[in-house]
Amino acid sequence: MELAGKRVLIIGLGVSGRAAARLAAARGAKLVLADARADIERAGLPAGELRLGAGNPAWLAGVDLAIASPGVPPTAPLMRAAAAAGIPLMGELEFGARCVRAPIAAITGTNGKSTVTMMIGAMLRAAGRRVFVGGNLGTPIAEAVAGDFDAAVVETSSYQLELIERFHPRVAVHLNLTDDHLDRYSDLAEYGRAKARIFENQDAADCAVLNRDDPNVWRLAAASRARVFSFGLGSPPAAGDAIWPERAALAWRFRAGAGEIDLRRFVLPGRHNLANAMAAAAAALAMGAGAGAIASALADFKGLKHRLEFVAEKRGVRYVDDSKGTNVGAAVEALNAVAPPVILIAGGVDKGGDYGPLRAAVRERARLVILNGAAREKMGAALAGAAAIEAAPSMREATRIAAERARPGDTVLLSPACSSFDQFKDYAERGRVFQELVRAL
């Protein structure tokens, strides 16, 4: 993009906004740096006019382009003012992707995005590629512009996809769709439409990797302009590009090829991680990796921090940190992946979803649920009768109660089904605190 001499407004100065600001500055833009928070650190920001506090339309004077961080909702005053003034508006994902030369593999879905993103990156590296891995899971795509990469593997959230225009991944992966972020979206359909935008600029030369086990995702296949490569835990479809489990391997057929990917050394637990492995393998095959490199990467892949991470075994009780399970679907996956009987620690900030789908897994797998955080009353009402329930005012107290109630053979699982912002900076801090408390028992 040609930005030399243009006046560019950056809305939101978190990690993504700062990366976008640095990239715009490197391309010669004159910056206006805006954030609703008054306590923003100036250190690390490029030169520009700093505007803090409630958005003022006067900040838009002379602005040629506005770039928004994904955490800034479209309803924010400055976003509305920019739209009303007819100023071109794009998100950091769109901005960064326009500046990246490497082909992009993009991953979305409610659960599993980070795991699949990291898996694909590992597979492409095992195939000898120079790979950027980032996006929503950590390093913004704007940071990829400075590197010499053969491929960019990018986790994309619904928030990021809201503001795309020409974003065009060579391979786009949609893993699943369940209730989440309903504090931002009116319903599952609106949330799903934001996710589905990942495919809107693809064409026949591209590949769409879709979960045929998820009706909300699989229905997108009919409208796809890209080549559809499906994955699923059941029997393979009679025709079409697909990947499926077969004995201790993943069997696949794609374009003119077919084969198997050895899974004998793949260690991640749960059927959802088998689905994650299939989705990642399909994307890696579509990006040109061979089956041997994919199998090697899966054998070495040990999972992500705070996602079904084994913490310790104390007095015959296993403790597992799934703090990244910030919605009901993720908590259900976690309950089904660990050995019962389970003592589940859950709760945090309610995101507007329905906790009802958690009942069946709790009834079948858990003997006790310990609820803490702002959502504990709503969750308690939804889970009443499915298992014994206790309330705890803090993570410290929840961990103490779990340790007291646990018996040898139990699994104490932190899988909150909620965001963490009532007590912690983010899910990672919540997980670290839980791990420290467990180790101190």
C-alpha positions in Angstrom: 0.0 0.0 0.0 1.2 3.5 -0.8 1.0 5.6 2.4 3.8 8.1 2.0 2.5 11.5 3.2 -1.0 10.2 4.0 -2.6 11.0 7.3 -3.5 7.6 9.0 -5.5 7.2 12.1 -4.8 4.2 14.3 -7.8 3.3 16.5 -6.8 1.2 19.5 -3.3 0.9 20.7 -3.0 -2.6 21.9 -0.7 -5.2 20.4 -2.4 -5.2 17.0 -2.8 -1.4 16.9 0.8 -0.8 17.7 2.0 -3.3 15.0 -0.2 -1.5 12.5 1.1 1.9 13.6 4.7 0.7 13.1 4.0 -0.7 9.7 2.1 2.5 8.6 5.0 4.6 9.9 7.5 2.5 8.0 5.6 3.2 4.8 5.7 7.0 5.3 2.4 7.7 6.9 1.7 10.6 9.2 0.1 9.1 12.2 -2.8 10.0 14.6 -2.7 7.5 17.4 -6.0 7.1 19.3 -7.2 5.0 22.2 -10.2 5.3 24.6 -7.9 4.5 27.6 -6.2 7.5 29.2 -3.2 5.5 30.6 -1.6 4.4 27.4 2.2 4.1 27.4 3.9 6.2 24.8 7.0 4.0 24.9 7.2 1.8 21.8 4.8 3.8 19.7 6.1 5.5 16.5 6.0 9.3 16.2 2.5 10.7 15.8 -0.2 12.8 17.4 -1.5 10.9 20.5 -5.2 11.2 21.2 -6.5 9.6 24.3 -10.0 9.3 25.8 -13.5 9.3 24.4 -13.4 9.6 20.6 -13.6 13.1 19.3 -14.7 13.6 15.7 -12.3 16.5 15.5 -9.5 13.9 15.5 -10.6 12.9 12.0 -9.6 16.2 10.4 -7.5 15.5 7.3 -7.4 11.8 7.9 -7.0 9.7 4.7 -7.3 6.2 6.2 -8.4 4.7 9.5 -7.0 1.4 10.8 -8.8 -0.3 13.7 -7.6 -2.9 16.2 -9.9 -5.9 16.4 -10.9 -5.2 20.0 -12.5 -1.9 19.0 -16.2 -2.6 18.3 -17.9 -1.0 15.2 -20.2 0.8 17.7 -17.3 2.8 19.2 -17.8 6.6 18.7 -14.6 7.1 16.6 -15.5 4.1 14.4 -19.0 5.5 13.8 -17.6 9.0 13.2 -15.1 7.7 10.6 -17.8 5.8 8.8 -20.1 8.8 8.8 -17.3 11.0 7.4 -16.7 8.6 4.6 -13.1 7.8 5.6 -11.8 4.5 4.4 -11.7 2.1 7.4 -9.9 -1.3 7.6 -8.8 -3.6 10.3 -5.2 -4.5 11.2 -5.7 -8.0 9.5 -6.7 -6.4 6.2 -3.9 -3.8 6.4 -1.2 -6.3 7.3 -2.4 -8.9 4.7 -2.3 -6.3 1.9 1.4 -5.8 2.7 2.4 -9.4 2.9 3.8 -11.1 -0.2 3.7 -14.7 1.1 0.7 -16.9 0.5 -1.6 -17.0 3.5 -3.3 -19.9 5.3 -6.0 -18.4 7.6 -7.8 -20.3 10.3 -11.0 -19.4 12.1 -13.7 -21.2 14.2 -14.9 -21.0 17.7 -12.5 -23.5 19.2 -9.1 -24.9 18.3 -7.9 -22.0 16.2 -4.6 -21.5 18.0 -3.8 -25.2 18.1 -4.5 -25.7 14.4 -2.6 -22.5 13.5 0.5 -23.7 15.4 0.1 -27.2 13.9 0.1 -25.9 10.4 3.1 -23.7 11.1 5.0 -26.8 12.5 4.0 -28.9 9.4 5.2 -26.3 6.9 8.4 -25.8 8.8 9.0 -29.6 8.8 8.5 -29.4 5.0 11.4 -26.9 4.9 9.3 -23.7 4.5 10.2 -20.3 6.1 6.9 -19.6 8.0 5.3 -16.7 9.8 2.8 -17.9 12.4 0.6 -15.4 14.2 -2.5 -13.3 13.9 -5.1 -13.4 16.7 -3.0 -15.9 18.8 -0.1 -13.4 19.4 2.0 -11.8 16.8 0.0 -9.5 14.4 0.2 -10.2 10.7 1.6 -6.7 10.3 4.8 -8.0 11.9 5.2 -10.5 9.0 5.9 -7.8 6.5 9.5 -7.3 7.6 10.4 -11.0 7.3 11.3 -13.2 4.3 8.7 -15.9 4.5 7.5 -18.6 2.1 4.1 -18.7 3.9 2.0 -16.9 6.5 -0.2 -19.0 8.8 -2.7 -16.6 10.5 -5.3 -17.2 13.2 -8.3 -15.0 12.4 -11.0 -14.0 14.9 -14.5 -12.9 14.0 -13.6 -9.4 15.2 -10.7 -9.3 12.7 -12.9 -10.6 9.9 -15.5 -7.9 10.4 -13.3 -5.3 8.7 -11.8 -7.2 5.8 -12.3 -6.0 2.2 -9.8 -7.8 0.0 -8.3 -10.3 2.5 -7.6 -13.4 0.3 -6.1 -16.5 1.9 -4.9 -19.2 -0.4 -6.1 -21.7 2.2 -8.9 -20.9 4.6 -9.9 -23.2 7.4 -13.2 -23.1 9.4 -13.1 -25.5 12.3 -16.5 -25.2 14.1 -19.2 -22.7 15.2 -20.8 -22.6 18.6 -22.1 -19.9 20.9 -19.4 -17.3 21.8 -19.0 -13.5 21.9 -22.7 -13.0 22.1 -21.9 -9.9 24.1 -20.8 -8.5 20.8 -23.1 -10.3 18.3 -26.9 -10.4 18.4 -27.0 -14.2 17.9 -25.2 -17.2 16.5 -26.2 -16.4 13.0 -24.5 -12.9 13.1 -21.4 -14.4 14.7 -21.4 -17.1 12.0 -21.6 -14.5 9.2 -18.5 -12.7 10.5 -16.6 -16.0 10.6 -17.7 -17.0 7.1 -16.2 -13.8 5.6 -12.8 -15.7 5.7 -14.0 -17.3 2.4 -15.5 -14.3 0.6 -12.5 -13.4 -1.6 -11.4 -16.9 -2.5 -11.6 -18.3 -6.0 -11.2 -21.6 -7.8 -7.4 -21.6 -7.4 -7.8 -21.5 -3.6 -8.8 -24.2 -1.0 -11.5 -24.0 1.7 -11.0 -26.5 4.5 -14.4 -27.3 6.2 -15.6 -29.4 9.0 -18.2 -31.8 7.6 -19.3 -32.8 11.2 -20.5 -29.3 12.0 -23.7 -28.4 10.2 -23.1 -24.6 10.7 -19.8 -24.9 8.9 -20.5 -27.6 6.4 -23.4 -25.6 4.9 -20.8 -23.1 3.6 -19.5 -25.7 1.2 -22.4 -25.2 -1.2 -21.5 -21.6 -1.8 -17.8 -21.9 -1.8 -16.0 -20.7 -4.9 -12.8 -22.4 -3.7 -11.9 -26.1 -3.9 -13.5 -27.7 -0.7 -11.3 -30.1 1.3 -13.4 -31.6 4.1 -12.4 -33.1 7.4 -14.4 -35.1 9.9 -14.3 -37.9 12.5 -16.8 -40.1 10.7 -16.7 -42.2 7.5 -15.3 -40.4 4.5 -17.7 -39.0 1.9 -18.1 -41.0 -1.3 -16.5 -38.3 -3.4 -14.5 -35.1 -3.1 -11.3 -34.0 -1.4 -11.4 -35.3 2.2 -9.4 -36.5 5.2 -10.6 -38.9 7.9 -9.2 -41.2 10.6 -8.3 -44.7 9.7 -6.7 -47.1 12.3 -3.6 -45.2 13.6 -3.4 -42.8 10.7 -5.2 -40.1 8.8 -6.3 -41.2 5.3 -6.6 -38.5 2.7 -7.4 -37.8 -0.9 -6.7 -34.4 -2.5 -6.5 -33.3 -6.1 -4.8 -36.2 -7.9 -3.2 -37.7 -4.8 -4.0 -39.9 -1.9 -2.2 -41.4 1.1 -2.0 -41.8 4.8 -0.4 -39.8 7.6 1.0 -41.8 10.5 -0.5 -40.9 13.9 1.1 -43.5 16.1 3.2 -40.9 17.9 0.5 -38.2 18.1 -0.1 -37.6 21.9 -2.7 -34.9 22.3 -5.8 -36.2 24.0 -9.5 -36.0 22.9 -11.5 -36.4 19.8 -11.4 -32.6 19.2 -7.6 -32.8 18.9 -7.9 -35.5 16.4 -10.2 -33.2 14.4 -7.7 -30.4 14.9 -4.9 -32.6 13.5 -7.1 -33.4 10.4 -7.9 -29.8 9.7 -4.2 -28.8 10.1 -3.1 -31.7 7.9 -5.6 -30.8 5.2 -4.4 -27.2 5.2 -0.7 -28.2 5.1 -1.4 -30.6 2.2 -3.2 -27.8 0.3 -0.1 -25.6 1.0 2.1 -28.2 -0.6 3.6 -30.1 2.4 4.1 -33.8 2.1 2.6 -36.5 4.3 6.0 -37.4 5.9 6.6 -33.8 7.1 3.0 -33.6 8.4 3.4 -36.8 10.4 6.7 -35.7 11.8 5.2 -32.4 13.0 2.3 -34.1 14.6 4.6 -36.5 16.4 6.5 -33.6 17.9 3.5 -31.4 18.7 2.9 -31.2 22.5 0.0 -28.7 22.6 -0.4 -25.2 23.7 -0.1 -23.6 27.2 -3.3 -23.5 29.1 -5.1 -25.8 26.7 -5.6 -29.2 28.4 -2.1 -28.7 29.9 -1.2 -31.3 32.5 0.0 -29.4 35.7 0.7 -32.0 38.3 -0.5 -35.1 40.1 -0.9 -34.7 43.8 -2.0 -37.6 46.1 -3.4 -39.5 43.1 -5.3 -36.5 41.7 -4.5 -35.1 38.3 -4.7 -31.3 37.8 -5.3 -30.0 34.2 -5.2 -26.4 33.1 -7.6 -25.5 30.3 -7.9 -21.8 31.1 -8.0 -21.1 27.3 -11.4 -22.8 27.3 -13.3 -19.6 27.3 -16.7 -20.8 26.0 -19.1 -23.6 26.5 -18.0 -25.6 23.5 -14.4 -25.6 24.7 -15.4 -26.7 28.2 -17.4 -29.6 26.8 -14.4 -30.7 24.7 -12.2 -30.5 27.8 -14.6 -32.6 29.9 -14.8 -35.2 27.2 -11.0 -35.3 26.8 -9.9 -35.9 30.4 -10.3 -39.0 32.6 -13.4 -38.9 34.9 -14.5 -38.5 37.5 -13.9 -34.7 37.2 -14.0 -31.8 39.5 -14.6 -28.9 37.2 -13.6 -25.3 38.1 -15.5 -22.9 35.9 -16.7 -19.3 35.8 -15.6 -15.8 34.9 -17.1 -13.1 32.8 -20.4 -14.2 31.0 -20.1 -13.7 27.2 -23.9 -13.9 26.6 -24.0 -17.6 25.6 -26.2 -20.5 26.8 -24.7 -22.8 29.4 -27.3 -25.4 28.8 -25.1 -27.4 26.3 -22.6 -28.0 29.2 -25.2 -29.9 31.3 -24.9 -33.3 29.5 -21.1 -33.4 29.8 -21.2 -32.3 33.4 -23.8 -35.0 34.2 -21.8 -37.7 32.5 -18.2 -36.7 33.5 -18.2 -34.5 36.6 -19.1 -35.2 40.2 -18.5 -31.6 41.4 -18.5 -28.2 39.8 -16.9 -25.3 41.6 -18.0 -21.9 40.2 -16.3 -18.6 40.7 -16.3 -15.2 39.1 -19.0 -12.9 37.8 -21.0 -15.6 35.9 -21.2 -18.1 38.8 -24.9 -17.5 39.5 -26.0 -17.8 35.9 -23.9 -20.9 35.4 -25.2 -22.4 38.7 -28.8 -22.0 37.6 -28.1 -23.6 34.2 -26.2 -26.6 35.7 -28.4 -27.2 38.7 -29.1 -30.9 39.2 -26.4 -32.0 36.7 -23.8 -32.4 39.5 -23.0 -31.1 42.9 -22.2 -27.4 42.8 -20.2 -25.2 45.1 -19.4 -21.5 44.9 -16.0 -20.0 45.5 -15.1 -16.2 45.7 -11.7 -16.6 44.1 -9.5 -19.0 42.1 -7.5 -19.5 45.3 -10.5 -20.7 47.2 -11.8 -22.8 44.2 -8.5 -24.6 44.0 -8.5 -25.2 47.8 -12.0 -26.6 47.7 -11.1 -28.8 44.7 -8.1 -30.2 46.5 -10.1 -30.9 49.7 -13.0 -32.7 47.8 -10.8 -34.6 45.4 -10.2 -38.4 45.8 -7.5 -40.5 44.2 -8.3 -41.1 40.6 -10.1 -37.8 40.1 -9.2 -35.1 37.6 -9.4 -31.5 38.7 -10.0 -29.5 35.5 -9.9 -25.7 35.1 -12.1 -25.1 32.0 -13.9 -21.9 32.7 -16.4 -21.6 29.8 -16.0 -17.8 30.4 -13.5 -15.0 29.8 -11.2 -14.0 32.6 -11.5 -10.2 32.7 -13.3 -10.0 36.1 -10.2 -11.3 38.0 -7.3 -11.5 35.6 -5.6 -9.7 32.7 -6.3 -12.6 30.3 -6.7 -16.4 30.2 -2.9 -16.9 30.4 -2.7 -15.1 33.7 -5.7 -17.1 35.0 -3.9 -20.3 34.0 -0.6 -19.3 35.6 -2.3 -18.5 38.9 -4.1 -21.9 38.9 -0.8 -23.7 38.2 1.0 -21.9 41.0 -1.8 -22.7 43.4 -1.8 -26.4 42.4 2.0 -26.7 42.8 1.8 -25.1 46.2 -0.8 -27.7 47.5 
